[in-house]
């Protein structure tokens, strides 16, 4: 019987740590420079690493047919452009740990979208997991005051939370497009093309933000955080995650995503001194339990 190397699991834990750390790095950057400029710099770093990597591992990028051209553009528009604008905008007004909790809803939103758009059957167990995850999200959003939120829904949903819900919707679209529309492209090729499209869209938006940029805010900590987001949060995280998919399969690999909000909350408390509310812990555990039940 083939035994999975321990390094595979260690790398997947490290990926969750890297992705949890993106919320702390994103919080540092979002408070200092305009959001589309921040996202543009992040993917400038990512693309400068992805391109030589694609050449080294796969001999370059393949020529795209019309369908792949449209699909990679859609990936860049949703998972790179839309997600990152909402990501940085939310982090400018929300604590990093609280923002990280919303990422745990990604598989749930994706499952619901697949059911609505492609008629994918969910079954009783998966519906139960979805319901449990949304109860957990409601506990987080309302800070444990579910009854008060029911009386005044608009007061319980802040702009930052709405932005993160939009961000995970964009990532769900990215996941679905990648699953259904990218036949014949390797993960590295698809991600590189998506990042290039996303960078182009972000750069167009960043031009309009240049008058708002204060160059004195581009300090070494901010530049370091941008480099971290591009290198560890995007490129290394992606490579190791797909190594895990190849070695132990997508279902077992996806379980490690549940560690992302755990690391996000922990790092937010340790590095940024953010409070850890009881509602965040209880709600986060409910979300993770619901996601685990849905993806089991």
C-alpha positions as CSV (number, residue, x, y, z in Angstrom):
1,X,0.0,0.0,0.0
2,X,1.4,3.4,-1.0
3,X,2.1,5.7,1.9
4,X,1.6,9.4,1.5
5,X,4.7,11.4,2.4
6,X,4.5,13.4,5.6
7,X,5.9,16.4,3.7
8,X,2.6,16.5,1.6
9,X,0.6,17.2,4.8
10,X,3.1,19.6,6.2
11,X,3.0,21.6,2.9
12,X,-0.8,21.7,3.0
13,X,-0.7,23.0,6.6
14,X,1.8,25.6,5.4
15,X,-0.5,26.6,2.6
16,X,-3.3,27.2,5.1
17,X,-0.8,29.3,7.2
18,X,0.2,31.3,4.1
19,X,-3.4,31.9,3.1
20,X,-4.3,32.8,6.7
21,X,-1.4,35.2,6.6
22,X,-2.8,37.0,3.5
23,X,-5.4,38.6,5.7
24,X,-2.8,40.2,8.0
25,X,-0.7,41.3,5.0
26,X,-3.7,42.5,3.2
27,X,-4.9,44.5,6.3
28,X,-1.5,46.2,6.5
29,X,-1.5,47.1,2.8
30,X,-5.2,48.1,2.6
31,X,-4.8,50.8,5.2
32,X,-1.9,52.5,3.4
33,X,-2.4,52.5,-0.4
34,X,-5.4,52.5,-2.8
35,X,-6.9,49.0,-3.3
36,X,-6.6,48.5,-7.0
37,X,-3.0,49.7,-6.8
38,X,-2.4,47.2,-4.0
39,X,-3.9,44.4,-6.0
40,X,-2.0,45.4,-9.1
41,X,1.3,45.2,-7.2
42,X,0.3,41.9,-5.7
43,X,-0.2,40.3,-9.1
44,X,2.8,42.0,-10.7
45,X,4.8,40.0,-8.1
46,X,2.8,36.8,-8.8
47,X,3.0,37.0,-12.6
48,X,6.8,37.7,-12.4
49,X,7.1,34.4,-10.6
50,X,4.5,32.4,-12.5
51,X,5.8,33.1,-16.0
52,X,9.3,31.7,-15.4
53,X,7.8,28.8,-13.4
54,X,5.5,27.9,-16.4
55,X,8.6,27.9,-18.7
56,X,10.6,25.8,-16.3
57,X,8.0,23.2,-15.5
58,X,6.0,23.1,-18.7
59,X,8.2,24.7,-21.4
60,X,6.1,27.8,-21.6
61,X,2.4,28.7,-21.9
62,X,0.2,26.9,-24.5
63,X,-1.6,28.8,-27.2
64,X,-5.3,29.3,-26.3
65,X,-8.3,28.4,-28.4
66,X,-11.3,30.7,-28.5
67,X,-13.1,28.9,-25.6
68,X,-10.0,28.9,-23.4
69,X,-9.3,32.6,-24.2
70,X,-12.8,33.4,-23.0
71,X,-12.6,31.1,-20.0
72,X,-9.2,32.4,-18.8
73,X,-10.5,36.0,-19.1
74,X,-13.5,35.0,-17.0
75,X,-11.2,33.5,-14.4
76,X,-9.1,36.7,-14.3
77,X,-12.3,38.9,-14.0
78,X,-13.8,36.9,-11.2
79,X,-11.1,35.2,-9.1
80,X,-8.4,37.9,-9.6
81,X,-10.0,41.3,-10.3
82,X,-13.3,41.1,-8.4
83,X,-12.1,39.0,-5.5
84,X,-9.0,41.2,-4.9
85,X,-10.9,44.5,-5.1
86,X,-13.4,43.2,-2.5
87,X,-10.6,41.6,-0.4
88,X,-8.6,44.8,0.0
89,X,-11.7,47.0,0.4
90,X,-13.1,44.7,3.1
91,X,-9.8,44.6,4.9
92,X,-9.5,48.4,5.0
93,X,-12.6,48.5,7.3
94,X,-12.8,45.0,9.0
95,X,-10.4,43.2,11.3
96,X,-8.3,40.6,9.5
97,X,-9.4,37.6,11.6
98,X,-13.1,38.4,11.1
99,X,-12.6,38.8,7.4
100,X,-10.8,35.4,7.2
101,X,-13.8,33.6,8.6
102,X,-15.8,34.4,5.5
103,X,-13.4,32.4,3.3
104,X,-14.7,29.2,5.0
105,X,-18.0,29.8,3.2
106,X,-16.3,29.4,-0.2
107,X,-17.2,25.7,-0.7
108,X,-20.7,26.3,0.5
109,X,-21.4,29.1,-2.0
110,X,-19.7,27.0,-4.7
111,X,-21.9,24.0,-4.0
112,X,-25.1,26.2,-4.0
113,X,-24.1,27.8,-7.3
114,X,-23.4,24.4,-8.9
115,X,-26.8,23.2,-7.8
116,X,-28.5,26.3,-9.2
117,X,-26.6,26.5,-12.5
118,X,-25.8,22.9,-13.3
119,X,-28.5,21.0,-11.4
120,X,-25.9,19.2,-9.3
121,X,-27.7,17.1,-6.6
122,X,-26.8,18.0,-3.0
123,X,-28.6,15.4,-0.9
124,X,-29.9,15.6,2.6
125,X,-26.4,15.5,4.3
126,X,-25.0,18.3,2.1
127,X,-28.1,20.5,2.7
128,X,-27.6,19.9,6.4
129,X,-24.0,21.0,6.2
130,X,-24.9,24.1,4.2
131,X,-27.5,25.1,6.7
132,X,-25.1,24.5,9.6
133,X,-22.4,26.6,7.8
134,X,-24.8,29.5,7.2
135,X,-26.0,29.4,10.9
136,X,-22.3,29.7,11.8
137,X,-21.8,32.6,9.4
138,X,-24.9,34.3,10.9
139,X,-23.4,34.0,14.4
140,X,-20.2,35.6,13.2
141,X,-21.9,38.4,11.3
142,X,-24.3,39.3,14.0
143,X,-21.7,38.8,16.8
144,X,-24.0,36.3,18.4
145,X,-27.1,38.4,18.4
146,X,-29.3,36.4,16.0
147,X,-32.6,37.7,17.3
148,X,-31.5,41.3,17.2
149,X,-30.2,40.9,13.6
150,X,-33.6,39.3,12.6
151,X,-35.3,42.6,13.7
152,X,-32.8,44.8,11.8
153,X,-30.9,42.9,9.1
154,X,-29.4,46.0,7.5
155,X,-27.7,47.0,10.8
156,X,-26.1,43.6,11.3
157,X,-24.5,43.5,7.8
158,X,-21.7,46.0,7.5
159,X,-20.2,47.2,4.2
160,X,-17.1,45.0,4.9
161,X,-19.2,41.9,5.3
162,X,-21.1,42.6,2.1
163,X,-17.8,43.1,0.3
164,X,-16.5,39.7,1.6
165,X,-19.8,38.0,0.5
166,X,-19.2,39.4,-2.9
167,X,-15.6,38.3,-2.8
168,X,-16.5,34.7,-2.1
169,X,-19.2,34.8,-4.8
170,X,-16.4,35.9,-7.2
171,X,-14.2,33.0,-6.0
172,X,-17.1,30.5,-6.4
173,X,-17.4,31.7,-10.0
174,X,-13.7,31.2,-10.5
175,X,-13.9,27.7,-9.1
176,X,-16.9,26.7,-11.3
177,X,-15.4,28.2,-14.5
178,X,-12.1,26.4,-13.8
179,X,-13.9,23.1,-13.3
180,X,-16.2,23.3,-16.4
181,X,-14.5,25.5,-19.0
182,X,-10.7,24.8,-18.9
183,X,-10.4,21.4,-20.6
184,X,-6.9,20.9,-21.8
185,X,-5.1,23.5,-19.7
186,X,-2.8,22.6,-16.8
187,X,-3.4,24.3,-13.4
188,X,-0.2,26.4,-13.8
189,X,-1.1,27.5,-17.3
190,X,-4.7,28.3,-16.3
191,X,-3.6,30.2,-13.2
192,X,-0.9,32.1,-15.1
193,X,-3.3,33.2,-17.8
194,X,-6.0,34.1,-15.2
195,X,-3.4,36.2,-13.3
196,X,-2.3,38.0,-16.4
197,X,-5.9,38.9,-17.4
198,X,-6.6,39.9,-13.8
199,X,-3.4,42.1,-13.7
200,X,-4.4,43.8,-17.0
201,X,-7.9,44.6,-15.5
202,X,-6.5,45.8,-12.2
203,X,-3.8,47.9,-13.9
204,X,-6.5,49.7,-15.9
205,X,-8.3,50.5,-12.6
206,X,-5.1,51.4,-10.8
207,X,-4.4,54.2,-13.3
208,X,-7.5,56.0,-12.0
209,X,-6.2,55.7,-8.4
210,X,-2.7,57.1,-9.0
211,X,-3.7,60.7,-7.8
212,X,-4.7,59.1,-4.5
213,X,-1.3,57.3,-4.0
214,X,1.0,58.7,-1.3
215,X,4.4,57.3,-2.2
216,X,5.6,57.8,1.4
217,X,3.2,55.1,2.4
218,X,5.2,52.5,0.3
219,X,7.3,51.6,3.4
220,X,9.4,48.5,3.7
221,X,6.6,46.7,5.8
222,X,4.0,47.5,3.1
223,X,6.3,46.4,0.2
224,X,7.1,43.3,2.2
225,X,3.4,42.5,2.7
226,X,2.8,43.0,-1.0
227,X,5.7,40.6,-1.8
228,X,4.3,38.1,0.7
229,X,0.8,38.3,-0.9
230,X,2.3,37.7,-4.4
231,X,4.9,35.1,-3.6
232,X,3.5,33.0,-0.6
233,X,-0.2,33.9,-0.8
234,X,-0.4,33.3,-4.5
235,X,2.4,31.3,-6.2
236,X,3.9,29.0,-3.5
237,X,0.4,28.4,-2.0
238,X,-0.9,27.5,-5.4
239,X,1.9,25.1,-6.3
240,X,1.9,23.2,-3.0
241,X,-2.0,23.1,-2.9
242,X,-2.0,21.4,-6.3
243,X,0.8,19.1,-5.3
244,X,-1.6,18.0,-2.5
245,X,-4.5,17.5,-5.0
246,X,-2.3,15.3,-7.2
247,X,-1.0,13.3,-4.2
248,X,-4.0,12.8,-2.0
249,X,-6.9,13.9,-4.1
250,X,-9.1,17.1,-4.2
251,X,-11.5,16.1,-1.4
252,X,-8.8,15.3,1.2
253,X,-6.8,18.4,0.2
254,X,-9.8,20.7,0.5
255,X,-10.2,19.7,4.2
256,X,-7.0,21.8,4.9
257,X,-8.9,24.9,3.8
258,X,-10.7,24.8,7.1
259,X,-7.4,25.8,8.8
260,X,-7.3,29.1,6.9
261,X,-9.7,31.0,9.2
262,X,-8.0,29.4,12.2
263,X,-4.7,30.8,11.2
264,X,-6.3,34.1,10.1
265,X,-7.8,34.7,13.5
266,X,-4.7,33.5,15.4
267,X,-2.3,35.7,13.4
268,X,-4.7,38.6,13.6
269,X,-4.6,38.3,17.4
270,X,-0.9,37.7,17.7
271,X,0.4,40.3,15.1
272,X,-2.3,42.9,15.0
273,X,-3.6,42.6,18.5
274,X,-7.2,42.0,17.3
275,X,-9.8,40.7,19.8
276,X,-11.1,37.2,19.5
277,X,-14.8,37.2,20.2
278,X,-16.7,34.2,21.5
279,X,-19.1,34.6,18.6
280,X,-16.2,34.3,16.1
281,X,-15.0,31.1,17.8
282,X,-18.5,29.5,18.0
283,X,-19.6,30.7,14.6
284,X,-16.3,29.6,13.0
285,X,-16.5,26.1,14.4
286,X,-20.1,25.8,13.1
287,X,-19.0,26.9,9.6
288,X,-16.1,24.5,9.6
289,X,-18.3,21.6,10.8
290,X,-20.9,22.5,8.1
291,X,-18.2,22.6,5.4
292,X,-16.7,19.3,6.5
293,X,-20.2,17.7,6.4
294,X,-20.9,19.1,3.0
295,X,-17.6,18.0,1.5
296,X,-17.2,14.7,3.3
